[in-house]
Amino acid sequence: MTIRTRLTFWYAAMLLIAMTLILAAVYYEIFVEHPSLDLQGRMAAIGESPAEELGEALLFAGVPAVLIAIFGGWFLMRRALAPITRFSEAVGRIHAENLQTQLPRTGNRDELDQLTEVFNAMTTRLDDSFQRVREFTLHASHELKTPLAIMRGELETALRDEPLSAPERQRISSLLEELQRLTQIVDGLNFLTRADAGLLQFEKAPLRFDELVQEASADAKVLGEQQRITVRLRNLTPTTVAGDRRRLRQLLLILSDNAIKYNQPEGMVEIRLRRDKDDAVLSIANSGPGVPPQMIDRVFDRFFRGDASHNKQIDGCGLGLSIARRIVEAHAGDIRIESQVDGQTTVTVRLPAEREISNSRASSPITQAEAPVLTVPDSR
């Protein structure tokens, strides 16, 4: 029950009790304590008893009074609580991306207006703190790129040119792997921070999304062979979308790489692309191990990797799905994950599709030999 309804019932109950007490007092005063012969004679003449007269008074005066009290109280409570309703709706629209939004104030300096002022000051402080964190992350990730590139170059040169023993070569190779992982983390943080700040620009050129999916499936097959994972392209509907080819390619590689890494031994990955009215619908499903229901809402959080005891042997830092969601949102799309524990996990991406492409272009897809094998970016 809402506060408005509860206050209305309380208000009506109080008025009803008060009216009953008043009528009871009047009845006692007139008909019991100080009886009037003239009044009794008049009652006998009209053929009504005092109780009947009181009943008529309650019917014709008490009931309308109660109705007026109820609806009047409801109207008054509605007007009194309407600003609170508007305030709660406005607060519900505030999130991390629009903390700079200021709630409108009434200007009458009542309690609600003061609460709005305090809330606006709080969101201003939060927005300032978030901006400082974004600026720090952006500058730090940018400044780290140069020393990381220099270190990588020196290690690659030492590995290639200097005469090294087998243990030394293995140690440098291990350092290169960790350096590559650190570089991926820095690149991922740089991408997400620039996306948060609105500094990323995406092209919106028409492109054959089915060709990108076919290329990504060919790359996934190569990666799957190394881990004995079977990758199958079940359905490929010719589809055109308006988007950034490089970023959509990155999206496909992140999702296919995740489907292979988070899989059962000798598992399966199935890729499908279809049209659903005005949308291109991509689904990538793998054979497990699945995501627990209590964690399904957190898979797109940064650095989230589920149960660390099961994922510590899997390469990655937990930024891949965050990047994937940013890419999909930048293309006005939607990405969802459905999973069954110890069962199938399906990632579904919906992107706005362009008009149907011609049959002549759709009849000439590229072959697997033409699709280059790309370096897979960091994933979940």
C-alpha positions in Angstrom: 0.0 0.0 0.0 1.3 3.4 -1.0 1.8 6.2 1.5 -0.8 8.2 -0.3 -3.5 5.5 0.2 -2.5 4.7 3.7 -2.7 8.4 4.7 -6.1 8.7 3.0 -7.5 5.7 5.0 -6.1 7.1 8.2 -7.6 10.5 7.5 -11.0 9.0 6.7 -11.0 6.7 9.7 -10.2 9.7 12.0 -13.1 11.7 10.5 -15.5 8.8 10.8 -14.6 8.2 14.5 -14.9 11.9 15.2 -18.3 12.2 13.5 -19.6 9.1 15.4 -18.6 10.5 18.7 -20.2 13.9 17.9 -23.5 12.2 16.9 -23.5 10.0 19.9 -22.9 13.0 22.2 -25.8 14.9 20.5 -28.1 11.9 20.8 -27.3 11.5 24.5 -27.7 15.2 25.2 -31.1 15.6 23.4 -32.8 12.3 23.7 -31.5 10.8 26.9 -30.3 13.4 29.4 -32.8 16.2 28.6 -35.9 14.7 27.1 -38.4 17.2 25.6 -42.1 16.5 25.7 -42.7 18.8 22.7 -40.1 16.9 20.7 -41.6 13.5 21.7 -45.0 14.8 20.7 -43.7 15.9 17.4 -42.0 12.5 16.9 -45.3 10.8 17.7 -47.1 13.0 15.2 -44.7 12.2 12.4 -44.6 8.6 13.4 -40.8 8.4 13.9 -38.8 7.5 16.9 -35.7 9.3 18.0 -33.6 6.4 16.7 -35.2 6.6 13.3 -34.6 10.3 13.2 -30.9 9.8 14.1 -30.6 7.1 11.4 -31.9 9.5 8.8 -29.5 12.1 10.0 -26.6 9.6 9.6 -27.8 8.6 6.2 -28.4 12.0 4.6 -25.7 13.9 6.4 -23.1 11.4 7.7 -22.6 9.4 4.6 -22.0 12.4 2.3 -19.7 13.8 5.0 -17.7 10.6 5.0 -17.4 10.5 1.2 -16.3 14.1 1.1 -13.8 13.4 3.8 -12.4 10.3 1.9 -12.1 11.9 -1.6 -11.1 15.2 -0.2 -8.4 13.6 1.9 -7.2 11.5 -1.1 -7.0 14.7 -3.3 -5.1 16.5 -0.6 -2.7 13.7 0.0 -2.2 13.3 -3.8 -1.3 17.0 -4.1 0.9 16.8 -1.0 2.9 13.7 -2.1 3.1 14.5 -5.9 6.5 16.3 -5.5 7.9 13.2 -3.7 6.7 11.0 -6.5 8.4 13.2 -9.1 11.5 13.3 -7.0 11.7 9.5 -6.7 11.2 9.1 -10.5 13.9 11.6 -11.2 16.3 10.0 -8.8 15.6 6.6 -10.4 16.9 8.0 -13.7 20.2 8.9 -12.3 23.1 6.6 -12.9 26.9 6.7 -13.4 26.6 8.0 -16.9 24.5 11.1 -16.1 25.6 12.2 -12.6 25.9 15.7 -13.9 22.1 15.9 -14.3 20.6 18.3 -11.7 17.1 17.6 -10.3 14.6 20.5 -10.6 13.9 22.4 -7.4 10.6 23.8 -6.3 12.2 26.9 -4.8 9.8 27.1 -1.9 12.5 26.0 0.6 10.4 23.2 2.1 11.8 19.9 3.2 11.6 18.4 -0.2 13.3 21.3 -1.8 16.1 21.1 0.8 16.4 17.3 0.1 16.7 18.1 -3.7 19.5 20.6 -3.0 21.4 18.1 -0.9 21.0 15.3 -3.5 22.2 17.6 -6.3 25.3 18.5 -4.3 25.9 14.8 -3.6 25.7 13.9 -7.3 28.0 16.8 -8.2 30.6 15.4 -5.8 30.2 11.9 -7.2 30.5 13.1 -10.7 33.7 15.0 -9.9 35.1 11.9 -8.2 34.3 9.7 -11.2 35.8 12.2 -13.6 39.0 12.2 -11.6 39.1 8.4 -11.7 38.5 8.4 -15.4 41.2 11.1 -16.0 43.7 9.2 -13.9 43.0 5.9 -15.6 43.1 7.5 -19.1 46.4 9.3 -18.5 48.0 6.3 -16.7 47.1 3.8 -19.4 48.3 6.3 -22.1 51.6 6.9 -20.3 52.2 3.2 -19.7 52.0 2.3 -23.4 55.4 3.8 -24.3 57.5 2.0 -21.6 55.6 -1.2 -22.3 56.4 -1.0 -26.0 60.1 -0.2 -25.3 60.4 -3.2 -22.8 58.7 -5.5 -25.3 61.0 -4.4 -28.1 64.1 -4.9 -26.0 63.0 -8.4 -24.9 62.2 -9.4 -28.4 65.6 -8.1 -29.6 67.4 -10.0 -26.9 65.5 -13.1 -27.7 66.3 -12.8 -31.4 69.8 -11.5 -31.5 71.7 -12.5 -28.3 73.1 -16.0 -27.8 71.1 -17.4 -24.9 70.9 -20.6 -23.1 67.7 -22.6 -23.0 66.7 -21.4 -19.4 67.5 -17.8 -20.3 65.4 -18.0 -23.5 62.5 -19.6 -21.6 62.7 -16.9 -18.9 62.6 -14.1 -21.5 59.7 -15.8 -23.3 57.8 -15.9 -20.0 58.5 -12.2 -19.5 57.2 -11.5 -23.0 54.0 -13.3 -22.2 53.4 -11.4 -19.0 54.3 -8.2 -20.8 51.8 -8.9 -23.5 49.1 -9.6 -20.9 49.9 -6.3 -19.1 49.7 -4.5 -22.5 46.3 -6.0 -23.1 45.1 -4.8 -19.7 46.3 -1.3 -20.4 44.7 -1.3 -23.9 41.5 -2.5 -22.4 41.4 0.1 -19.7 42.3 2.8 -22.2 39.4 1.7 -24.4 36.8 1.6 -21.6 37.9 4.9 -20.1 37.8 6.6 -23.4 34.3 5.1 -24.0 33.2 6.4 -20.6 34.4 9.8 -21.4 32.8 9.8 -24.9 36.1 10.2 -26.6 35.7 7.1 -28.9 34.4 7.6 -32.4 32.9 4.7 -34.3 32.4 4.7 -38.0 28.9 3.9 -39.3 29.5 2.6 -42.8 27.3 -0.2 -44.3 29.2 -3.5 -44.2 28.5 -7.1 -44.7 28.1 -8.5 -41.2 27.8 -12.1 -42.4 31.3 -11.8 -43.9 32.7 -10.7 -40.6 31.0 -13.6 -38.9 32.4 -16.0 -41.4 35.9 -14.7 -40.9 35.6 -14.8 -37.1 34.3 -18.4 -37.3 37.3 -19.4 -39.4 39.6 -17.8 -36.9 37.7 -19.6 -34.1 38.2 -22.9 -35.8 41.9 -22.4 -35.8 41.9 -21.5 -32.1 39.5 -24.4 -31.3 41.8 -26.9 -32.9 44.5 -26.1 -30.4 42.2 -27.0 -27.5 40.2 -29.8 -29.3 37.1 -27.6 -29.5 34.8 -28.1 -32.4 33.5 -24.8 -33.9 30.5 -24.9 -36.3 28.9 -22.2 -38.3 25.3 -23.4 -38.2 23.5 -20.6 -39.9 24.7 -17.5 -41.9 22.0 -15.2 -43.2 23.4 -12.4 -45.5 23.0 -9.3 -43.4 24.2 -5.7 -43.7 24.7 -3.4 -40.7 25.9 0.1 -40.3 29.0 0.1 -38.1 32.7 0.2 -37.5 34.3 -2.8 -39.2 37.3 -2.9 -36.9 35.3 -2.7 -33.7 32.7 -5.3 -34.8 35.6 -7.6 -35.8 37.0 -7.1 -32.3 33.6 -7.9 -30.8 33.3 -11.2 -32.7 36.8 -12.2 -31.7 36.2 -11.5 -28.0 33.0 -13.5 -28.0 34.4 -16.5 -30.0 37.6 -16.5 -27.9 35.5 -16.6 -24.7 33.3 -19.4 -26.1 36.5 -21.5 -26.7 38.3 -20.7 -23.5 35.4 -21.2 -21.2 34.4 -24.6 -22.5 34.5 -28.2 -21.7 37.3 -30.5 -23.0 36.4 -31.5 -26.5 33.4 -29.3 -26.4 31.4 -27.5 -29.0 30.9 -23.9 -30.2 28.0 -23.0 -32.5 27.7 -19.7 -34.3 24.5 -18.5 -35.9 23.5 -15.3 -37.7 19.9 -14.6 -38.7 17.6 -11.7 -39.3 14.7 -10.9 -37.0 12.6 -8.2 -38.7 14.9 -5.1 -38.6 17.7 -6.7 -36.5 20.7 -8.8 -37.2 20.8 -11.5 -34.5 24.1 -13.2 -33.7 24.3 -16.1 -31.2 27.4 -17.8 -30.1 26.8 -20.9 -27.9 29.3 -23.2 -26.2 29.0 -26.4 -24.2 29.8 -25.2 -20.7 30.7 -25.2 -17.9 28.1 -22.4 -17.7 27.7 -19.3 -15.4 26.0 -19.6 -12.0 22.6 -17.7 -11.9 23.8 -15.4 -9.1 26.7 -14.3 -11.3 25.0 -13.9 -14.7 24.2 -10.2 -14.0 27.9 -9.5 -13.3 29.6 -11.0 -16.3 29.8 -7.6 -18.0 31.5 -6.0 -15.0 35.1 -5.0 -15.4 37.7 -7.6 -14.1 34.9 -10.0 -13.3 35.9 -13.6 -14.0 33.5 -15.7 -12.0 34.9 -18.3 -9.7 38.6 -17.7 -9.5 39.3 -21.3 -8.4 38.0 -22.5 -11.8 39.4 -19.6 -13.9 42.9 -19.1 -12.6 44.3 -21.4 -15.4 42.5 -19.4 -18.1 44.2 -16.5 -19.7 42.5 -13.1 -19.5 41.8 -10.3 -17.1 38.0 -9.9 -17.2 37.8 -6.8 -19.6 36.7 -8.6 -22.7 32.9 -8.7 -22.1 33.0 -5.1 -20.8 34.6 -4.0 -24.1 32.1 -6.1 -26.1 29.1 -4.5 -24.4 30.6 -1.0 -25.1 31.0 -1.9 -28.8 27.4 -3.2 -29.0 26.0 -0.2 -27.3 27.9 2.2 -29.5 26.1 0.5 -32.5 22.7 0.9 -30.8 22.5 -2.8 -30.1 21.9 -5.2 -27.3 23.9 -8.1 -25.8 22.6 -10.7 -23.5 23.9 -13.9 -21.9 21.8 -17.0 -21.0 23.5 -19.9 -19.2 22.8 -23.2 -17.6 25.1 -24.5 -14.9 27.0 -27.4 -16.4 25.2 -26.7 -19.6 25.0 -24.5 -22.6 25.9 -20.8 -22.5 24.6 -18.5 -25.2 25.6 -15.0 -26.0 23.1 -13.1 -28.2 23.9 -9.9 -29.9 21.2 -7.8 -31.7 22.2 -5.0 -34.0 20.1 -2.8 -36.2 20.2 -4.2 -39.8 20.3 -2.3 -43.0 17.9 -3.1 -45.9 18.3 -6.5 -47.6 21.5 -6.8 -49.6 21.4 -8.0 -53.2 21.4 -11.7 -54.1 24.5 -11.2 -56.3 26.6 -10.0 -53.4 25.1 -12.6 -51.1 26.0 -15.4 -53.4 29.7 -14.8 -53.2 30.9 -15.3 -49.6 34.6 -15.4 -48.9 36.2 -18.7 -48.3 38.1 -19.8 -45.2 41.4 -19.6 -47.0 40.8 -15.9 -47.7 40.0 -15.1 -44.0 43.2 -14.2 -42.2 43.9 -15.4 -38.7 43.9 -12.5 -36.4 45.5 -11.9 -33.0 42.7 -12.4 -30.5 42.4 -9.5 -28.0 42.0 -9.9 -24.3 38.7 -11.5 -23.3 36.8 -12.2 -20.1 
